[in-house]
Amino acid sequence: MDYRELVSIVVLLKDNHESGTREGKYFFFKYLDIVLDPESDIYILGDLHKLAEVLKDNGVCEFSDVIGLYDSKAGGKLSELCGGCYA
């Protein structure tokens, strides 16, 4: 997945997460189910370094914690790669 595609996905997740609506939260978690599924065409965990960069650039490194609920190894690595940018 290229950088721009990853940015689009992360921004969409961010917008829905920050919407403050029940529908936004529902979409956030439903979309995470899709993008974190290794069988999905839009799987985002293929390049954790690139994903960490996108999370940092968009100010949502805390998403690494949520991703850790789905994949603890990937979530831990993302937290490490983000280097405390959400402290």
matplotlib code that plots the C-alpha trace (Angstrom):
import matplotlib.pyplot as plt

x = [0.0, 1.4, 1.7, -1.3, -3.6, -2.5, -3.0, -6.5, -7.4, -5.9, -7.6, -11.0, -10.5, -9.4, -12.4, -14.8, -13.1, -13.2, -16.7, -18.2, -21.1, -22.2, -22.2, -18.7, -17.4, -19.2, -17.7, -14.2, -14.3, -16.1, -13.5, -10.7, -12.1, -11.6, -8.2, -6.7, -7.8, -4.8, -7.2, -8.4, -7.4, -6.8, -4.8, -2.7, -0.2, 2.0, 4.5, 4.6, 7.3, 5.2, 2.0, 3.8, 5.0, 1.4, 0.1, 2.7, 2.1, -1.7, -1.3, -3.0, -0.2, -2.7, -4.3, -1.4, -3.1, -6.4, -4.6, -2.9, -6.4, -6.6, -2.9, -0.8, 2.5, 1.8, 0.3, 3.4, 5.7, 3.7, 3.9, 7.6, 8.0, 5.8, 8.3, 5.9, 4.5, 1.2, 2.6]
y = [0.0, 3.4, 6.3, 8.3, 5.4, 4.9, 8.6, 8.4, 5.5, 7.0, 10.4, 8.6, 6.7, 9.9, 11.9, 9.2, 8.7, 12.4, 12.9, 12.4, 10.5, 7.0, 6.4, 7.7, 5.4, 2.5, 3.2, 3.6, 0.2, -1.5, 0.0, -1.1, -4.7, -4.4, -2.7, -5.0, -8.2, -9.8, -11.0, -7.5, -5.6, -2.6, -4.3, -1.6, -3.6, -4.7, -1.9, -0.9, 1.7, 3.5, 3.2, 4.7, 7.6, 8.2, 8.0, 10.5, 12.9, 12.9, 13.2, 9.9, 7.7, 6.7, 4.5, 2.1, 1.2, 0.4, -1.6, -3.5, -4.8, -6.5, -7.4, -7.0, -7.5, -4.9, -2.5, -2.8, -2.2, 0.8, 2.3, 1.8, 3.3, 6.3, 7.0, 8.5, 11.1, 11.0, 11.4]
z = [0.0, -0.9, 1.5, 0.1, 0.5, 4.0, 4.8, 3.4, 5.6, 8.7, 8.1, 7.6, 10.8, 12.6, 11.4, 12.5, 15.8, 16.6, 15.4, 18.8, 17.4, 18.0, 14.2, 14.0, 16.7, 15.1, 11.7, 13.3, 14.9, 11.9, 9.5, 11.8, 11.5, 7.8, 7.5, 10.1, 8.5, 6.7, 4.0, 3.2, 0.1, 2.3, 5.1, 6.8, 8.9, 6.0, 6.6, 10.2, 9.7, 7.1, 9.2, 12.2, 10.1, 8.9, 12.5, 13.6, 10.7, 11.5, 15.3, 16.1, 17.5, 20.2, 17.5, 18.0, 21.4, 19.7, 17.0, 19.8, 20.8, 17.4, 17.0, 20.2, 18.4, 15.8, 18.4, 20.5, 17.6, 16.4, 19.9, 19.9, 16.4, 17.3, 20.1, 22.6, 20.1, 22.0, 25.5]

ax = plt.figure().add_subplot(projection="3d")
ax.plot(x, y, z, "-o")
ax.set_aspect("equal")
plt.show()
